Amino acid sequence: MSTLSDRQASIDKLFDDFIANSSEDESLDEMIEALDEVIYKALLEKLGFSDSNDEQKRLVRQKMSEYMISMEFNNPSLVHAEKMIRSIGASNFEEAAQYLEKLYLYRSREFSKSQVAAAKSPRKKDPFEKLLAKLVAKQPDISSEEVINLLESDTYSDVITEFDEDQFYYELPNGLEKSVKKINIPARLSRLRKKP
């Protein structure tokens, strides 16, 4: 009897093999059939059923089809995915391929909308850039050496989290750490001086 972790490892391998064996030459029907087969084998593995036992195979196929046909996401953005999965459950691969195509088009449109929205929303200024702009506004002819010395002092420890020989490290408002190479400071200062 295989353990739960052994079964999970086998399921992971099924999906890894599915991804590794996919090719661009594969038709949508072939891809959907292969996905259907890998899901079926994963369910067999998860339930601990045998692929050689016809009754167990039939039960898994039946349950899989029932689930796929009756699934309800209650989410308008998933309607094409839901219909595609139902079509696979009903073994209507041609219809599933059409829904896959519609899903792809829908996702492409949604991505474009999100890109437009992101472009329209004002971006928060980078804390490091803000600090450099403040230094240039205070002293327009400040040299890059002076800026580096100031940043290495404790004066701006609220922005600079640490530094080494080559770079400064700081934190973005979302908590991610970023770094700036010291060699790039002159170019950054030059850009800031050119801004109106």
C-alpha positions as CSV (number, residue, x, y, z in Angstrom):
1,M,0.0,0.0,0.0
2,S,1.5,3.3,-1.0
3,T,1.7,6.2,1.4
4,L,0.0,9.6,0.9
5,S,3.3,11.2,0.1
6,D,4.2,8.4,-2.4
7,R,0.8,9.0,-4.1
8,Q,1.4,12.8,-4.2
9,A,4.8,12.2,-5.7
10,S,3.3,10.0,-8.4
11,I,0.6,12.6,-9.1
12,D,3.2,15.4,-9.3
13,K,5.2,13.2,-11.8
14,L,2.1,12.7,-13.9
15,F,1.6,16.4,-14.3
16,D,5.4,17.0,-14.8
17,D,5.4,14.4,-17.5
18,F,2.3,15.9,-19.1
19,I,4.0,19.3,-19.3
20,A,7.3,17.9,-20.5
21,N,5.7,15.8,-23.2
22,S,3.5,18.7,-24.6
23,S,4.6,20.0,-28.0
24,E,3.6,22.9,-30.2
25,D,2.7,20.5,-33.0
26,E,-0.1,19.0,-30.8
27,S,-3.6,19.9,-31.8
28,L,-6.1,21.3,-29.2
29,D,-8.0,17.9,-29.3
30,E,-4.8,16.0,-28.6
31,M,-3.8,18.4,-25.8
32,I,-7.3,18.1,-24.2
33,E,-7.3,14.3,-24.5
34,A,-3.9,14.2,-22.9
35,L,-5.0,16.5,-20.0
36,D,-8.2,14.4,-19.6
37,E,-6.0,11.3,-19.3
38,V,-3.6,12.8,-16.8
39,I,-6.4,14.0,-14.6
40,Y,-8.0,10.5,-14.7
41,K,-4.7,8.9,-13.7
42,A,-4.2,11.5,-11.0
43,L,-7.6,10.7,-9.6
44,L,-6.9,6.9,-9.7
45,E,-3.6,7.6,-7.8
46,K,-5.2,9.9,-5.3
47,L,-8.0,7.4,-4.5
48,G,-5.4,4.5,-4.3
49,F,-7.3,2.7,-7.1
50,S,-5.8,0.2,-9.5
51,D,-5.5,0.9,-13.2
52,S,-5.9,-2.8,-13.8
53,N,-9.2,-3.0,-12.0
54,D,-11.9,-2.3,-14.6
55,E,-14.6,-1.6,-12.0
56,Q,-12.5,1.0,-10.2
57,K,-11.5,2.6,-13.5
58,R,-15.1,2.8,-14.5
59,L,-16.1,4.4,-11.2
60,V,-13.3,7.0,-11.4
61,R,-14.3,7.9,-15.0
62,Q,-18.0,8.1,-14.0
63,K,-17.2,10.3,-10.9
64,M,-14.9,12.5,-13.0
65,S,-17.5,13.0,-15.7
66,E,-20.3,13.7,-13.2
67,Y,-18.2,16.2,-11.4
68,M,-17.0,17.9,-14.6
69,I,-20.5,18.1,-16.1
70,S,-22.1,19.5,-12.9
71,M,-19.4,21.9,-11.7
72,E,-20.5,25.4,-11.1
73,F,-18.0,28.2,-10.5
74,N,-20.5,31.1,-10.0
75,N,-17.9,33.4,-11.4
76,P,-18.5,35.2,-14.7
77,S,-14.8,35.4,-15.5
78,L,-14.6,31.6,-15.4
79,V,-17.6,30.8,-17.6
80,H,-15.4,29.6,-20.6
81,A,-13.2,27.5,-18.3
82,E,-16.3,26.0,-16.7
83,K,-17.9,25.1,-20.1
84,M,-14.6,23.7,-21.4
85,I,-14.3,21.4,-18.4
86,R,-17.9,20.3,-18.8
87,S,-17.2,19.6,-22.4
88,I,-14.2,17.4,-21.5
89,G,-16.4,15.6,-18.9
90,A,-18.9,14.9,-21.7
91,S,-16.0,13.8,-24.0
92,N,-16.9,16.6,-26.5
93,F,-13.4,17.7,-27.3
94,E,-14.2,19.8,-30.3
95,E,-16.5,22.0,-28.2
96,A,-13.9,22.1,-25.4
97,A,-11.4,23.4,-27.9
98,Q,-13.8,26.2,-28.9
99,Y,-14.2,27.1,-25.2
100,L,-10.4,27.0,-24.7
101,E,-10.1,29.5,-27.6
102,K,-12.8,31.8,-26.1
103,L,-11.1,31.6,-22.7
104,Y,-7.8,32.6,-24.3
105,L,-9.4,35.6,-26.1
106,Y,-11.2,36.6,-22.9
107,R,-8.0,36.4,-20.8
108,S,-6.2,38.4,-23.5
109,R,-8.8,41.2,-23.4
110,E,-8.8,41.2,-19.5
111,F,-5.0,41.4,-19.5
112,S,-5.2,44.4,-21.9
113,K,-7.8,46.1,-19.7
114,S,-5.6,45.6,-16.6
115,Q,-2.6,47.0,-18.5
116,V,-4.6,50.1,-19.5
117,A,-5.9,50.6,-15.9
118,A,-2.3,50.2,-14.5
119,A,-1.0,52.7,-17.0
120,K,-3.7,55.3,-16.0
121,S,-3.3,54.9,-12.2
122,P,-0.6,57.1,-10.8
123,R,2.5,55.2,-9.7
124,K,4.0,55.7,-6.2
125,K,7.4,57.2,-6.5
126,D,10.3,54.9,-5.6
127,P,11.6,55.9,-2.1
128,F,15.2,55.9,-3.4
129,E,14.3,58.1,-6.4
130,K,12.3,60.4,-4.0
131,L,15.4,60.8,-1.8
132,L,17.6,61.6,-4.7
133,A,15.1,64.2,-6.0
134,K,15.0,65.8,-2.5
135,L,18.8,66.0,-2.4
136,V,19.0,67.5,-6.0
137,A,16.2,70.0,-5.1
138,K,18.0,71.1,-2.0
139,Q,21.4,71.4,-3.8
140,P,21.2,71.2,-7.6
141,D,24.9,70.9,-8.2
142,I,25.5,68.1,-5.6
143,S,28.1,65.6,-6.9
144,S,27.6,61.9,-7.0
145,E,30.4,61.4,-4.5
146,E,28.6,63.8,-2.0
147,V,25.4,61.8,-2.5
148,I,27.1,58.5,-2.0
149,N,28.7,59.8,1.2
150,L,25.4,61.1,2.5
151,L,23.6,57.9,1.7
152,E,26.4,55.9,3.5
153,S,26.0,58.0,6.6
154,D,23.1,57.3,9.1
155,T,21.3,60.5,7.9
156,Y,19.0,58.6,5.6
157,S,18.7,55.2,7.4
158,D,14.9,55.6,7.1
159,V,15.3,54.8,3.4
160,I,18.6,53.0,3.0
161,T,18.4,49.7,4.8
162,E,22.0,48.7,4.1
163,F,24.9,49.2,1.6
164,D,28.0,47.5,0.5
165,E,31.0,48.4,-1.7
166,D,28.9,48.4,-4.9
167,Q,25.2,49.1,-4.1
168,F,22.6,50.6,-1.8
169,Y,19.6,48.5,-0.6
170,Y,16.2,49.9,0.3
171,E,12.7,48.7,0.8
172,L,9.7,49.5,-1.4
173,P,6.3,50.3,0.3
174,N,5.1,46.7,-0.4
175,G,8.1,45.3,1.6
176,L,10.2,44.1,-1.4
177,E,13.9,44.9,-1.2
178,K,15.5,46.7,-4.1
179,S,19.1,47.7,-4.8
180,V,20.8,50.5,-6.8
181,K,24.4,50.2,-8.0
182,K,26.5,53.1,-6.9
183,I,28.0,53.4,-10.4
184,N,24.4,54.4,-11.6
185,I,24.1,57.3,-9.2
186,P,25.6,60.0,-11.6
187,A,23.2,59.0,-14.4
188,R,20.2,59.2,-12.0
189,L,21.3,62.6,-10.7
190,S,21.7,63.8,-14.3
191,R,18.1,62.7,-15.2
192,L,16.7,64.4,-12.1
193,R,18.4,67.7,-12.9
194,K,16.9,67.6,-16.4
195,K,13.4,67.2,-15.1
196,P,11.3,70.4,-15.1
